[in-house]
């Protein structure tokens, strides 16, 4: 079995939260996209 590649960290305190879910995802792309999703979901938005 090949070694698991590390994923770029999520911004700020989201990384600690995202690490809890790493065992559920099998590929680097899944882990990376989950971090991107979290950042987009929880980022502050401009409401006009």
Secondary structure, DSSP 8 states (H G I E B T S, - for coil): ----------STTHHHHHHTTGGG--SHHHHHHHHHHHHHHHS-----
